[in-house]
Amino acid sequence: MGSKETKIEGKYLYAIISADAAKEYGNIGINGESVYLIADQHIAAVVSDYSNGKIRPERRHVAAHQGVLKRLMEDDTPLPITFGVVGDGEKKIRQILSLNRKSYGHNIQLDSTHPIPFHHANKLAT
């Protein structure tokens, strides 16, 4: 029997913003993927689909990540997430948003000009 290659279905995370509703930003993400929101009561994660496991810090990937952050700053005050964070899916991301809503909201209001690590990234992956 041949072995099947298992793809990990994930969500690449760019930032946390203040938002209530779904929004799409177009195909500006890593590998040209569509960037959109996963919202949970006034806080949203800015994500794109990513199914290749870990992401390599290649120039084109870093440029796409920075491009999304630049686009977000046109309309919002994003709380940037460190390059390379891939969440385990929408349900896990909503859980993290829910658990950290107050902290994220506070940090978005104070200052979001410097990328910070997504402290709970290890909880997003199984």
N, CA, C and O atoms as a Tinker XYZ file with bonds, in Angstrom:
   504  protein
     1  N      0.828000   -1.188000    0.000000    73     2
     2  CA     0.000000    0.000000    0.000000    64     1     3
     3  C      0.866000    1.243000    0.000000    63     2     4     5
     4  O      1.864000    1.324000    0.716000    81     3
     5  N      0.472000    2.204000   -0.808000    73     3     6
     6  CA     1.193000    3.474000   -0.837000    64     5     7
     7  C      0.717000    4.379000    0.283000    63     6     8     9
     8  O     -0.431000    4.303000    0.722000    81     7
     9  N      1.603000    5.222000    0.729000    73     7    10
    10  CA     1.203000    6.145000    1.791000    64     9    11
    11  C      0.707000    7.445000    1.171000    63    10    12    13
    12  O      1.237000    7.921000    0.168000    81    11
    13  N     -0.311000    7.997000    1.790000    73    11    14
    14  CA    -0.861000    9.264000    1.339000    64    13    15
    15  C     -0.167000   10.398000    2.077000    63    14    16    17
    16  O      0.106000   10.307000    3.274000    81    15
    17  N      0.111000   11.460000    1.345000    73    15    18
    18  CA     0.667000   12.642000    1.978000    64    17    19
    19  C     -0.478000   13.392000    2.642000    63    18    20    21
    20  O     -1.482000   13.700000    2.001000    81    19
    21  N     -0.324000   13.681000    3.911000    73    19    22
    22  CA    -1.357000   14.375000    4.652000    64    21    23
    23  C     -1.079000   15.868000    4.639000    63    22    24    25
    24  O     -0.003000   16.314000    5.039000    81    23
    25  N     -2.043000   16.626000    4.181000    73    23    26
    26  CA    -1.927000   18.081000    4.206000    64    25    27
    27  C     -2.595000   18.595000    5.464000    63    26    28    29
    28  O     -3.669000   18.133000    5.847000    81    27
    29  N     -1.958000   19.544000    6.092000    73    27    30
    30  CA    -2.522000   20.173000    7.275000    64    29    31
    31  C     -3.328000   21.376000    6.822000    63    30    32    33
    32  O     -2.786000   22.303000    6.221000    81    31
    33  N     -4.616000   21.363000    7.109000    73    31    34
    34  CA    -5.476000   22.487000    6.746000    64    33    35
    35  C     -5.389000   23.526000    7.855000    63    34    36    37
    36  O     -5.804000   23.268000    8.985000    81    35
    37  N     -4.860000   24.679000    7.542000    73    35    38
    38  CA    -4.693000   25.699000    8.560000    64    37    39
    39  C     -5.065000   27.072000    8.067000    63    38    40    41
    40  O     -5.490000   27.261000    6.927000    81    39
    41  N     -4.895000   28.023000    8.958000    73    39    42
    42  CA    -5.142000   29.431000    8.673000    64    41    43
    43  C     -3.873000   30.202000    9.016000    63    42    44    45
    44  O     -3.394000   30.153000   10.149000    81    43
    45  N     -3.339000   30.905000    8.042000    73    43    46
    46  CA    -2.173000   31.739000    8.284000    64    45    47
    47  C     -2.656000   33.038000    8.909000    63    46    48    49
    48  O     -3.577000   33.669000    8.391000    81    47
    49  N     -2.047000   33.443000   10.013000    73    47    50
    50  CA    -2.478000   34.637000   10.738000    64    49    51
    51  C     -1.566000   35.825000   10.468000    63    50    52    53
    52  O     -0.341000   35.706000   10.493000    81    51
    53  N     -2.192000   36.983000   10.207000    73    51    54
    54  CA    -1.455000   38.213000    9.937000    64    53    55
    55  C     -1.560000   39.213000   11.090000    63    54    56    57
    56  O     -0.574000   39.846000   11.467000    81    55
    57  N     -2.772000   39.346000   11.646000    73    55    58
    58  CA    -2.997000   40.378000   12.656000    64    57    59
    59  C     -4.320000   40.144000   13.359000    63    58    60    61
    60  O     -5.137000   39.319000   12.951000    81    59
    61  N     -4.500000   40.901000   14.431000    73    59    62
    62  CA    -5.778000   40.983000   15.145000    64    61    63
    63  C     -6.260000   42.421000   14.976000    63    62    64    65
    64  O     -5.485000   43.363000   15.139000    81    63
    65  N     -7.531000   42.586000   14.651000    73    63    66
    66  CA    -8.103000   43.930000   14.522000    64    65    67
    67  C     -9.440000   43.990000   15.255000    63    66    68    69
    68  O     -9.998000   42.965000   15.645000    81    67
    69  N     -9.928000   45.179000   15.429000    73    67    70
    70  CA   -11.251000   45.394000   15.984000    64    69    71
    71  C    -12.256000   45.327000   14.835000    63    70    72    73
    72  O    -12.219000   46.159000   13.928000    81    71
    73  N    -13.146000   44.348000   14.870000    73    71    74
    74  CA   -14.147000   44.189000   13.798000    64    73    75
    75  C    -15.255000   43.261000   14.269000    63    74    76    77
    76  O    -15.034000   42.367000   15.085000    81    75
    77  N    -16.452000   43.490000   13.740000    73    75    78
    78  CA   -17.613000   42.671000   14.089000    64    77    79
    79  C    -18.050000   41.750000   12.960000    63    78    80    81
    80  O    -18.578000   40.665000   13.205000    81    79
    81  N    -17.834000   42.177000   11.745000    73    79    82
    82  CA   -18.415000   41.471000   10.604000    64    81    83
    83  C    -17.340000   40.888000    9.696000    63    82    84    85
    84  O    -16.167000   41.254000    9.762000    81    83
    85  N    -17.779000   39.981000    8.859000    73    83    86
    86  CA   -16.883000   39.377000    7.873000    64    85    87
    87  C    -16.425000   40.440000    6.881000    63    86    88    89
    88  O    -17.176000   41.350000    6.528000    81    87
    89  N    -15.199000   40.306000    6.450000    73    87    90
    90  CA   -14.651000   41.225000    5.457000    64    89    91
    91  C    -13.577000   40.486000    4.686000    63    90    92    93
    92  O    -12.845000   39.671000    5.248000    81    91
    93  N    -13.488000   40.770000    3.404000    73    91    94
    94  CA   -12.442000   40.184000    2.578000    64    93    95
    95  C    -11.572000   41.292000    2.023000    63    94    96    97
    96  O    -12.051000   42.383000    1.716000    81    95
    97  N    -10.280000   40.997000    1.898000    73    95    98
    98  CA    -9.314000   41.978000    1.412000    64    97    99
    99  C     -8.758000   41.627000    0.037000    63    98   100   101
   100  O     -7.913000   42.352000   -0.487000    81    99
   101  N     -9.210000   40.545000   -0.546000    73    99   102
   102  CA    -8.729000   40.138000   -1.859000    64   101   103
   103  C     -7.608000   39.117000   -1.762000    63   102   104   105
   104  O     -7.255000   38.674000   -0.669000    81   103
   105  N     -7.058000   38.750000   -2.893000    73   103   106
   106  CA    -6.019000   37.716000   -2.974000    64   105   107
   107  C     -4.632000   38.317000   -2.783000    63   106   108   109
   108  O     -3.803000   38.300000   -3.693000    81   107
   109  N     -4.394000   38.850000   -1.583000    73   107   110
   110  CA    -3.128000   39.526000   -1.295000    64   109   111
   111  C     -2.276000   38.762000   -0.290000    63   110   112   113
   112  O     -1.229000   39.258000    0.126000    81   111
   113  N     -2.697000   37.582000    0.104000    73   111   114
   114  CA    -2.005000   36.823000    1.135000    64   113   115
   115  C     -0.864000   35.962000    0.631000    63   114   116   117
   116  O     -0.479000   36.030000   -0.536000    81   115
   117  N     -0.335000   35.155000    1.525000    73   115   118
   118  CA     0.722000   34.204000    1.201000    64   117   119
   119  C      0.244000   33.322000    0.050000    63   118   120   121
   120  O     -0.883000   32.829000    0.076000    81   119
   121  N      1.082000   33.122000   -0.949000    73   119   122
   122  CA     0.771000   32.322000   -2.146000    64   121   123
   123  C     -0.458000   32.834000   -2.900000    63   122   124   125
   124  O     -1.134000   32.063000   -3.580000    81   123
   125  N     -0.749000   34.133000   -2.781000    73   123   126
   126  CA    -1.874000   34.726000   -3.499000    64   125   127
   127  C     -3.239000   34.329000   -2.966000    63   126   128   129
   128  O     -4.246000   34.477000   -3.658000    81   127
   129  N     -3.278000   33.821000   -1.731000    73   127   130
   130  CA    -4.554000   33.409000   -1.129000    64   129   131
   131  C     -5.394000   34.612000   -0.714000    63   130   132   133
   132  O     -4.871000   35.697000   -0.459000    81   131
   133  N     -6.691000   34.401000   -0.653000    73   131   134
   134  CA    -7.627000   35.419000   -0.209000    64   133   135
   135  C     -7.436000   35.690000    1.285000    63   134   136   137
   136  O     -7.311000   34.758000    2.079000    81   135
   137  N     -7.416000   36.953000    1.656000    73   135   138
   138  CA    -7.281000   37.363000    3.054000    64   137   139
   139  C     -8.660000   37.784000    3.550000    63   138   140   141
   140  O     -9.364000   38.544000    2.886000    81   139
   141  N     -9.037000   37.284000    4.726000    73   139   142
   142  CA   -10.364000   37.556000    5.272000    64   141   143
   143  C    -10.322000   37.530000    6.792000    63   142   144   145
   144  O     -9.284000   37.241000    7.387000    81   143
   145  N    -11.456000   37.834000    7.418000    73   143   146
   146  CA   -11.548000   37.900000    8.873000    64   145   147
   147  C    -12.253000   36.686000    9.460000    63   146   148   149
   148  O    -13.177000   36.130000    8.866000    81   147
   149  N    -11.795000   36.293000   10.633000    73   147   150
   150  CA   -12.529000   35.377000   11.505000    64   149   151
   151  C    -12.837000   36.223000   12.736000    63   150   152   153
   152  O    -11.947000   36.519000   13.533000    81   151
   153  N    -14.107000   36.612000   12.887000    73   151   154
   154  CA   -14.494000   37.547000   13.941000    64   153   155
   155  C    -15.177000   36.838000   15.106000    63   154   156   157
   156  O    -15.849000   35.820000   14.938000    81   155
   157  N    -14.978000   37.417000   16.303000    73   155   158
   158  CA   -15.618000   36.919000   17.515000    64   157   159
   159  C    -15.844000   38.100000   18.451000    63   158   160   161
   160  O    -14.928000   38.522000   19.157000    81   159
   161  N    -17.049000   38.628000   18.460000    73   159   162
   162  CA   -17.458000   39.717000   19.360000    64   161   163
   163  C    -16.471000   40.880000   19.393000    63   162   164   165
   164  O    -15.773000   41.075000   20.389000    81   163
   165  N    -16.412000   41.631000   18.343000    73   163   166
   166  CA   -15.650000   42.878000   18.235000    64   165   167
   167  C    -14.152000   42.702000   17.981000    63   166   168   169
   168  O    -13.457000   43.693000   17.756000    81   167
   169  N    -13.646000   41.494000   18.009000    73   167   170
   170  CA   -12.230000   41.234000   17.734000    64   169   171
   171  C    -12.161000   40.220000   16.598000    63   170   172   173
   172  O    -12.935000   39.264000   16.565000    81   171
   173  N    -11.232000   40.432000   15.667000    73   171   174
   174  CA   -11.130000   39.515000   14.532000    64   173   175
   175  C     -9.671000   39.199000   14.213000    63   174   176   177
   176  O     -8.784000   40.040000   14.356000    81   175
   177  N     -9.454000   37.967000   13.780000    73   175   178
   178  CA    -8.153000   37.559000   13.271000    64   177   179
   179  C     -8.169000   37.742000   11.760000    63   178   180   181
   180  O     -9.132000   37.359000   11.096000    81   179
   181  N     -7.115000   38.321000   11.222000    73   179   182
   182  CA    -6.961000   38.484000    9.783000    64   181   183
   183  C     -6.170000   37.271000    9.302000    63   182   184   185
   184  O     -5.034000   37.060000    9.728000    81   183
   185  N     -6.772000   36.469000    8.411000    73   183   186
   186  CA    -6.189000   35.184000    8.037000    64   185   187
   187  C     -6.291000   34.934000    6.534000    63   186   188   189
   188  O     -6.988000   35.642000    5.808000    81   187
   189  N     -5.577000   33.911000    6.100000    73   187   190
   190  CA    -5.773000   33.326000    4.774000    64   189   191
   191  C     -5.611000   31.816000    4.945000    63   190   192   193
   192  O     -5.014000   31.357000    5.919000    81   191
   193  N     -6.135000   31.061000    4.009000    73   191   194
   194  CA    -6.000000   29.606000    4.076000    64   193   195
   195  C     -4.551000   29.228000    3.787000    63   194   196   197
   196  O     -3.891000   29.835000    2.944000    81   195
   197  N     -4.069000   28.207000    4.509000    73   195   198
   198  CA    -2.707000   27.726000    4.299000    64   197   199
   199  C     -2.670000   26.256000    4.682000    63   198   200   201
   200  O     -2.978000   25.897000    5.819000    81   199
   201  N     -2.295000   25.410000    3.736000    73   199   202
   202  CA    -2.368000   23.975000    4.007000    64   201   203
   203  C     -1.052000   23.239000    3.807000    63   202   204   205
   204  O     -1.054000   22.044000    3.512000    81   203
   205  N      0.060000   23.924000    3.961000    73   203   206
   206  CA     1.345000   23.274000    3.739000    64   205   207
   207  C      2.176000   23.137000    5.005000    63   206   208   209
   208  O      3.397000   23.010000    4.916000    81   207
   209  N      1.565000   23.158000    6.167000    73   207   210
   210  CA     2.328000   23.029000    7.410000    64   209   211
   211  C      3.095000   24.298000    7.724000    63   210   212   213
   212  O      2.551000   25.399000    7.641000    81   211
   213  N      4.369000   24.141000    8.088000    73   211   214
   214  CA     5.198000   25.299000    8.426000    64   213   215
   215  C      5.504000   26.119000    7.180000    63   214   216   217
   216  O      5.598000   25.597000    6.069000    81   215
   217  N      5.652000   27.399000    7.399000    73   215   218
   218  CA     5.939000   28.304000    6.282000    64   217   219
   219  C      7.398000   28.745000    6.346000    63   218   220   221
   220  O      7.924000   29.077000    7.408000    81   219
   221  N      8.026000   28.738000    5.195000    73   219   222
   222  CA     9.433000   29.138000    5.108000    64   221   223
   223  C      9.528000   30.657000    4.981000    63   222   224   225
   224  O      8.700000   31.270000    4.308000    81   223
   225  N     10.524000   31.270000    5.618000    73   223   226
   226  CA    10.671000   32.728000    5.555000    64   225   227
   227  C     11.330000   33.200000    4.260000    63   226   228   229
   228  O     12.351000   33.888000    4.273000    81   227
   229  N     10.724000   32.813000    3.157000    73   227   230
   230  CA    11.225000   33.261000    1.861000    64   229   231
   231  C     10.805000   34.704000    1.629000    63   230   232   233
   232  O      9.808000   35.173000    2.178000    81   231
   233  N     11.578000   35.398000    0.808000    73   231   234
   234  CA    11.322000   36.822000    0.543000    64   233   235
   235  C      9.879000   37.079000    0.111000    63   234   236   237
   236  O      9.254000   38.028000    0.584000    81   235
   237  N      9.344000   36.245000   -0.781000    73   235   238
   238  CA     7.986000   36.467000   -1.281000    64   237   239
   239  C      6.941000   36.282000   -0.178000    63   238   240   241
   240  O      5.923000   36.974000   -0.168000    81   239
   241  N      7.185000   35.362000    0.742000    73   239   242
   242  CA     6.251000   35.154000    1.854000    64   241   243
   243  C      6.285000   36.332000    2.821000    63   242   244   245
   244  O      5.243000   36.825000    3.254000    81   243
   245  N      7.494000   36.776000    3.155000    73   243   246
   246  CA     7.630000   37.920000    4.059000    64   245   247
   247  C      7.023000   39.173000    3.420000    63   246   248   249
   248  O      6.370000   39.965000    4.100000    81   247
   249  N      7.238000   39.346000    2.126000    73   247   250
   250  CA     6.668000   40.505000    1.422000    64   249   251
   251  C      5.143000   40.460000    1.434000    63   250   252   253
   252  O      4.496000   41.492000    1.608000    81   251
   253  N      4.567000   39.281000    1.251000    73   251   254
   254  CA     3.110000   39.152000    1.284000    64   253   255
   255  C      2.584000   39.481000    2.682000    63   254   256   257
   256  O      1.587000   40.190000    2.819000    81   255
   257  N      3.250000   38.971000    3.714000    73   255   258
   258  CA     2.853000   39.250000    5.097000    64   257   259
   259  C      2.885000   40.756000    5.355000    63   258   260   261
   260  O      1.933000   41.318000    5.897000    81   259
   261  N      3.976000   41.402000    4.969000    73   259   262
   262  CA     4.091000   42.849000    5.162000    64   261   263
   263  C      3.066000   43.617000    4.328000    63   262   264   265
   264  O      2.549000   44.645000    4.765000    81   263
   265  N      2.778000   43.117000    3.133000    73   263   266
   266  CA     1.784000   43.756000    2.278000    64   265   267
   267  C      0.393000   43.731000    2.890000    63   266   268   269
   268  O     -0.358000   44.701000    2.786000    81   267
   269  N      0.054000   42.614000    3.528000    73   267   270
   270  CA    -1.253000   42.521000    4.194000    64   269   271
   271  C     -1.303000   43.514000    5.352000    63   270   272   273
   272  O     -2.300000   44.215000    5.522000    81   271
   273  N     -0.240000   43.580000    6.147000    73   271   274
   274  CA    -0.222000   44.529000    7.268000    64   273   275
   275  C     -0.345000   45.968000    6.773000    63   274   276   277
   276  O     -1.052000   46.780000    7.370000    81   275
   277  N      0.345000   46.273000    5.687000    73   275   278
   278  CA     0.271000   47.615000    5.106000    64   277   279
   279  C     -1.158000   47.931000    4.666000    63   278   280   281
   280  O     -1.658000   49.030000    4.905000    81   279
   281  N     -1.808000   46.965000    4.023000    73   279   282
   282  CA    -3.202000   47.146000    3.578000    64   281   283
   283  C     -4.127000   47.360000    4.775000    63   282   284   285
   284  O     -5.018000   48.208000    4.725000    81   283
   285  N     -3.922000   46.600000    5.844000    73   283   286
   286  CA    -4.765000   46.737000    7.041000    64   285   287
   287  C     -4.639000   48.134000    7.645000    63   286   288   289
   288  O     -5.621000   48.703000    8.121000    81   287
   289  N     -3.428000   48.679000    7.622000    73   287   290
   290  CA    -3.198000   49.993000    8.227000    64   289   291
   291  C     -3.869000   51.121000    7.467000    63   290   292   293
   292  O     -3.953000   52.239000    7.974000    81   291
   293  N     -4.348000   50.852000    6.262000    73   291   294
   294  CA    -5.090000   51.874000    5.519000    64   293   295
   295  C     -6.431000   52.177000    6.185000    63   294   296   297
   296  O     -6.914000   53.308000    6.122000    81   295
   297  N     -7.039000   51.161000    6.828000    73   295   298
   298  CA    -8.380000   51.313000    7.384000    64   297   299
   299  C     -8.488000   51.041000    8.880000    63   298   300   301
   300  O     -9.441000   51.480000    9.524000    81   299
   301  N     -7.526000   50.324000    9.433000    73   299   302
   302  CA    -7.638000   49.838000   10.808000    64   301   303
   303  C     -6.343000   50.075000   11.574000    63   302   304   305
   304  O     -5.344000   50.541000   11.027000    81   303
   305  N     -6.397000   49.737000   12.856000    73   303   306
   306  CA    -5.206000   49.710000   13.693000    64   305   307
   307  C     -4.954000   48.246000   14.045000    63   306   308   309
   308  O     -5.505000   47.740000   15.022000    81   307
   309  N     -4.126000   47.565000   13.254000    73   307   310
   310  CA    -3.917000   46.141000   13.505000    64   309   311
   311  C     -2.931000   45.878000   14.638000    63   310   312   313
   312  O     -2.031000   46.675000   14.900000    81   311
   313  N     -3.119000   44.768000   15.285000    73   311   314
   314  CA    -2.156000   44.231000   16.240000    64   313   315
   315  C     -1.431000   43.127000   15.471000    63   314   316   317
   316  O     -1.943000   42.011000   15.375000    81   315
   317  N     -0.242000   43.419000   14.918000    73   315   318
   318  CA     0.424000   42.462000   14.041000    64   317   319
   319  C      0.808000   41.176000   14.754000    63   318   320   321
   320  O      1.126000   41.179000   15.943000    81   319
   321  N      0.773000   40.096000   14.021000    73   319   322
   322  CA     1.214000   38.794000   14.520000    64   321   323
   323  C      2.536000   38.479000   13.832000    63   322   324   325
   324  O      2.711000   38.753000   12.645000    81   323
   325  N      3.445000   37.912000   14.572000    73   323   326
   326  CA     4.755000   37.541000   14.054000    64   325   327
   327  C      4.630000   36.677000   12.806000    63   326   328   329
   328  O      3.718000   35.856000   12.706000    81   327
   329  N      5.532000   36.857000   11.864000    73   327   330
   330  CA     5.552000   36.059000   10.639000    64   329   331
   331  C      5.609000   34.570000   10.962000    63   330   332   333
   332  O      6.323000   34.142000   11.868000    81   331
   333  N      4.842000   33.793000   10.201000    73   331   334
   334  CA     4.953000   32.339000   10.244000    64   333   335
   335  C      3.973000   31.599000   11.130000    63   334   336   337
   336  O      4.101000   30.385000   11.284000    81   335
   337  N      3.000000   32.274000   11.717000    73   335   338
   338  CA     2.050000   31.605000   12.605000    64   337   339
   339  C      0.893000   31.026000   11.785000    63   338   340   341
   340  O      0.177000   31.750000   11.094000    81   339
   341  N      0.729000   29.708000   11.880000    73   339   342
   342  CA    -0.357000   29.015000   11.195000    64   341   343
   343  C     -1.245000   28.384000   12.253000    63   342   344   345
   344  O     -0.793000   27.551000   13.038000    81   343
   345  N     -2.511000   28.784000   12.269000    73   343   346
   346  CA    -3.474000   28.238000   13.214000    64   345   347
   347  C     -4.086000   26.956000   12.691000    63   346   348   349
   348  O     -4.052000   26.674000   11.494000    81   347
   349  N     -4.641000   26.193000   13.598000    73   347   350
   350  CA    -5.183000   24.867000   13.287000    64   349   351
   351  C     -6.599000   24.890000   12.749000    63   350   352   353
   352  O     -7.217000   23.834000   12.612000    81   351
   353  N     -7.122000   26.042000   12.447000    73   351   354
   354  CA    -8.462000   26.124000   11.881000    64   353   355
   355  C     -9.288000   27.192000   12.555000    63   354   356   357
   356  O     -8.904000   27.753000   13.581000    81   355
   357  N    -10.436000   27.460000   11.953000    73   355   358
   358  CA   -11.296000   28.543000   12.418000    64   357   359
   359  C    -11.765000   28.357000   13.861000    63   358   360   361
   360  O    -11.785000   29.321000   14.626000    81   359
   361  N    -12.132000   27.161000   14.237000    73   359   362
   362  CA   -12.633000   26.909000   15.593000    64   361   363
   363  C    -11.581000   27.255000   16.654000    63   362   364   365
   364  O    -11.892000   27.909000   17.649000    81   363
   365  N    -10.347000   26.816000   16.440000    73   363   366
   366  CA    -9.268000   27.105000   17.396000    64   365   367
   367  C     -8.973000   28.598000   17.461000    63   366   368   369
   368  O     -8.724000   29.139000   18.539000    81   367
   369  N     -9.003000   29.258000   16.320000    73   367   370
   370  CA    -8.740000   30.694000   16.292000    64   369   371
   371  C     -9.834000   31.443000   17.044000    63   370   372   373
   372  O     -9.541000   32.378000   17.790000    81   371
   373  N    -11.081000   31.047000   16.858000    73   371   374
   374  CA   -12.187000   31.674000   17.607000    64   373   375
   375  C    -12.015000   31.471000   19.115000    63   374   376   377
   376  O    -12.311000   32.373000   19.899000    81   375
   377  N    -11.541000   30.299000   19.521000    73   375   378
   378  CA   -11.305000   30.038000   20.944000    64   377   379
   379  C    -10.250000   30.989000   21.504000    63   378   380   381
   380  O    -10.424000   31.554000   22.584000    81   379
   381  N     -9.160000   31.162000   20.766000    73   379   382
   382  CA    -8.100000   32.072000   21.211000    64   381   383
   383  C     -8.615000   33.511000   21.274000    63   382   384   385
   384  O     -8.313000   34.237000   22.221000    81   383
   385  N     -9.388000   33.922000   20.273000    73   383   386
   386  CA    -9.960000   35.271000   20.289000    64   385   387
   387  C    -10.852000   35.459000   21.503000    63   386   388   389
   388  O    -10.785000   36.487000   22.178000    81   387
   389  N    -11.677000   34.480000   21.777000    73   387   390
   390  CA   -12.598000   34.556000   22.901000    64   389   391
   391  C    -11.847000   34.640000   24.238000    63   390   392   393
   392  O    -12.190000   35.450000   25.100000    81   391
   393  N    -10.835000   33.805000   24.398000    73   391   394
   394  CA   -10.069000   33.780000   25.649000    64   393   395
   395  C     -9.265000   35.056000   25.879000    63   394   396   397
   396  O     -8.991000   35.414000   27.024000    81   395
   397  N     -8.891000   35.735000   24.819000    73   395   398
   398  CA    -7.993000   36.888000   24.926000    64   397   399
   399  C     -8.607000   38.194000   24.439000    63   398   400   401
   400  O     -7.888000   39.158000   24.176000    81   399
   401  N     -9.923000   38.232000   24.318000    73   399   402
   402  CA   -10.621000   39.397000   23.763000    64   401   403
   403  C    -10.249000   40.700000   24.480000    63   402   404   405
   404  O     -9.943000   41.702000   23.833000    81   403
   405  N    -10.276000   40.683000   25.789000    73   403   406
   406  CA   -10.014000   41.900000   26.560000    64   405   407
   407  C     -8.580000   42.386000   26.335000    63   406   408   409
   408  O     -8.354000   43.575000   26.110000    81   407
   409  N     -7.633000   41.486000   26.394000    73   407   410
   410  CA    -6.229000   41.846000   26.195000    64   409   411
   411  C     -5.979000   42.371000   24.789000    63   410   412   413
   412  O     -5.314000   43.393000   24.619000    81   411
   413  N     -6.502000   41.684000   23.785000    73   411   414
   414  CA    -6.312000   42.131000   22.401000    64   413   415
   415  C     -6.932000   43.507000   22.188000    63   414   416   417
   416  O     -6.322000   44.387000   21.580000    81   415
   417  N     -8.148000   43.683000   22.695000    73   415   418
   418  CA    -8.815000   44.974000   22.545000    64   417   419
   419  C     -8.015000   46.097000   23.187000    63   418   420   421
   420  O     -7.891000   47.182000   22.620000    81   419
   421  N     -7.479000   45.837000   24.354000    73   419   422
   422  CA    -6.670000   46.828000   25.064000    64   421   423
   423  C     -5.402000   47.152000   24.276000    63   422   424   425
   424  O     -5.045000   48.321000   24.135000    81   423
   425  N     -4.723000   46.130000   23.764000    73   423   426
   426  CA    -3.491000   46.342000   23.010000    64   425   427
   427  C     -3.741000   47.047000   21.682000    63   426   428   429
   428  O     -2.913000   47.843000   21.240000    81   427
   429  N     -4.858000   46.768000   21.050000    73   427   430
   430  CA    -5.187000   47.453000   19.789000    64   429   431
   431  C     -5.356000   48.941000   20.048000    63   430   432   433
   432  O     -4.922000   49.761000   19.239000    81   431
   433  N     -5.978000   49.301000   21.160000    73   431   434
   434  CA    -6.199000   50.708000   21.477000    64   433   435
   435  C     -4.909000   51.415000   21.873000    63   434   436   437
   436  O     -4.731000   52.589000   21.548000    81   435
   437  N     -3.999000   50.721000   22.574000    73   435   438
   438  CA    -2.771000   51.358000   23.050000    64   437   439
   439  C     -1.756000   51.615000   21.949000    63   438   440   441
   440  O     -1.389000   52.760000   21.685000    81   439
   441  N     -1.306000   50.545000   21.310000    73   439   442
   442  CA    -0.224000   50.694000   20.341000    64   441   443
   443  C     -0.084000   49.409000   19.549000    63   442   444   445
   444  O      0.035000   48.323000   20.117000    81   443
   445  N     -0.099000   49.542000   18.252000    73   443   446
   446  CA     0.082000   48.351000   17.429000    64   445   447
   447  C      1.099000   48.595000   16.324000    63   446   448   449
   448  O      1.008000   48.019000   15.240000    81   447
   449  N      2.052000   49.442000   16.608000    73   447   450
   450  CA     3.038000   49.750000   15.586000    64   449   451
   451  C      4.195000   48.758000   15.548000    63   450   452   453
   452  O      4.994000   48.775000   14.611000    81   451
   453  N      4.291000   47.892000   16.560000    73   451   454
   454  CA     5.382000   46.913000   16.603000    64   453   455
   455  C      4.811000   45.505000   16.622000    63   454   456   457
   456  O      3.941000   45.212000   17.442000    81   455
   457  N      5.274000   44.626000   15.740000    73   455   458
   458  CA     4.793000   43.241000   15.759000    64   457   459
   459  C      5.090000   42.577000   17.099000    63   458   460   461
   460  O      6.169000   42.743000   17.668000    81   459
   461  N      4.122000   41.833000   17.582000    73   459   462
   462  CA     4.331000   41.084000   18.816000    64   461   463
   463  C      4.101000   39.611000   18.536000    63   462   464   465
   464  O      3.380000   39.266000   17.600000    81   463
   465  N      4.694000   38.749000   19.320000    73   463   466
   466  CA     4.452000   37.318000   19.112000    64   465   467
   467  C      3.016000   36.966000   19.454000    63   466   468   469
   468  O      2.420000   37.569000   20.346000    81   467
   469  N      2.472000   36.011000   18.762000    73   467   470
   470  CA     1.145000   35.499000   19.075000    64   469   471
   471  C      1.351000   34.481000   20.181000    63   470   472   473
   472  O      1.631000   33.315000   19.905000    81   471
   473  N      1.216000   34.903000   21.421000    73   471   474
   474  CA     1.604000   34.104000   22.581000    64   473   475
   475  C      0.915000   32.752000   22.673000    63   474   476   477
   476  O      1.419000   31.850000   23.343000    81   475
   477  N     -0.195000   32.599000   22.030000    73   475   478
   478  CA    -0.934000   31.356000   22.158000    64   477   479
   479  C     -0.860000   30.509000   20.890000    63   478   480   481
   480  O     -1.702000   29.638000   20.674000    81   479
   481  N      0.126000   30.759000   20.069000    73   479   482
   482  CA     0.241000   30.037000   18.794000    64   481   483
   483  C      0.371000   28.541000   19.011000    63   482   484   485
   484  O     -0.138000   27.753000   18.214000    81   483
   485  N      1.054000   28.134000   20.094000    73   483   486
   486  CA     1.213000   26.705000   20.346000    64   485   487
   487  C     -0.121000   26.030000   20.649000    63   486   488   489
   488  O     -0.245000   24.816000   20.491000    81   487
   489  N     -1.101000   26.783000   21.074000    73   487   490
   490  CA    -2.420000   26.211000   21.359000    64   489   491
   491  C     -3.252000   26.072000   20.080000    63   490   492   493
   492  O     -4.265000   25.372000   20.073000    81   491
   493  N     -2.830000   26.734000   19.004000    73   491   494
   494  CA    -3.584000   26.668000   17.758000    64   493   495
   495  C     -3.342000   25.388000   16.999000    63   494   496   497
   496  O     -4.226000   24.911000   16.288000    81   495
   497  N     -2.170000   24.830000   17.135000    73   495   498
   498  CA    -1.834000   23.598000   16.401000    64   497   499
   499  C     -2.080000   22.398000   17.303000    63   498   500   501
   500  O     -1.920000   22.471000   18.521000    81   499
   501  N     -2.470000   21.299000   16.682000    73   499   502
   502  CA    -2.710000   20.097000   17.468000    64   501   503
   503  C     -1.441000   19.321000   17.678000    63   502   504
   504  O     -1.458000   18.273000   18.323000    81   503
